[in-house]
Amino acid sequence: MDDLNELQGICFEIISYVGTAKSCYINAVAKAKEGDFDAAADLIAQGDTAYSGGHGVHMKLLQAEAAGERASEAAPLILLHAEDQMAGAEMAKLMAQNFIDVYRELRALK
């Protein structure tokens, strides 16, 4: 990794992927609330695909770090933000899956 601009571009790529994932997970909850559990499952799957893209990009960064290919030892704020967004997307998925289960149970009780 040659320069900070390249690293920033990679970080924005991660943020884009995991932001899409988080949106899919949140929209899945909305679909479950409406009773459309098939659409909710599709959105969870789409979110997983997007998250996987971000995770793959992040893994390349970690591999470059392990190989000593980082130009700078300092972690720029944008990298910290990208990793924070990844963690947030993981939490959104866990919460979405739990809400979907609750909505499914509520529907069954009606």
N, C-alpha and C positions, 0 to 999 in steps of 0.2 A: 504494500500500500504506500503509494508515493507521497501523497500530500493530504492536507486537511480537507481540501475541497472534495476529494474522492471519498474520504471517510464521512463527510457530511452527507453526500449523495447517498451513500449506503445506509446511513441512519434514517434518512427521509424515506428510503425504500422500506425499511422495517416499519416505520411509523405508518406508512400508507397501508401495508398489508395488515397490520394488527388493528388499525383503526377500522378497516373494512370488517375484520372479524368481529370486533366489538359491536359494531352496528348490526351485523347479522344476528348476533346473540341477543341483543336487546329487542330487535324486531321479532325474533322467535318467541319471546315472552308475550309480546303483543298479540301475535297470532294464536298462541295457546289460550290467552285470555278470551279471545273470540271463539274458541273452541275448534280452531283449525289446526289440529295437531300434526297433520301431514305437512302443512306449510311450515310449521314450527320445526319439524324434523329436518326439512329441506334447508331451512335457514341455518340450523346448527351445523349441518354438513357443509354448507357454503362457508360458514365462519371457520370451520376446521380447516378447509382448504386454504383460505386466506391466511389463517394463523400459521399454517405449515410453511407457506411462502416466506413469511417474516422470520420464522424460526430457522429456515434454511439459510437465509441471508445472515442472520445473527451467528449461526454456526460457522460460516465462512470467516466472519470477523474473529471468532474465537480461535479458529485454526491458524489464521494469520498471526494472531498474538502469540500462540504457542510456538510458531515457527520463527518468531523474532522478526516478522516482516512489518511491524508497525513503525512508522516514521517517528512517532512521538510517544513517550511514555504517558503523557497526560491524557486523561479521558475528557474529551470535550463535553460540554453540557448537553449537546444534542444527542450524544451516545447515551448518556444517563437518562435522558428523556425517552429515547427509543426503548431502552430496557424497562423503564417504568411503564410505558404503554403496553409492552408485552405482558408484564405482570398484571396490569389492569384488565387486559383482554382475557387472561386465564381466569381471573376472578369473575369477570362478567359471564364467562361460559358456565362456571360452577353455579353461579346464582341463577342463570337462565335455566339450566337443567332442573334445578330444584323448584323454581317457580312453575315450570311446565308440568312437573309431577304433581304439584299442588293443584293446578288448574284442572289437570286430568282427573284427580280424585274428587274435586268439587263437582265436576260435570257428572261423574258417576253417581254422586249422592243425590243429584237433582232428579 
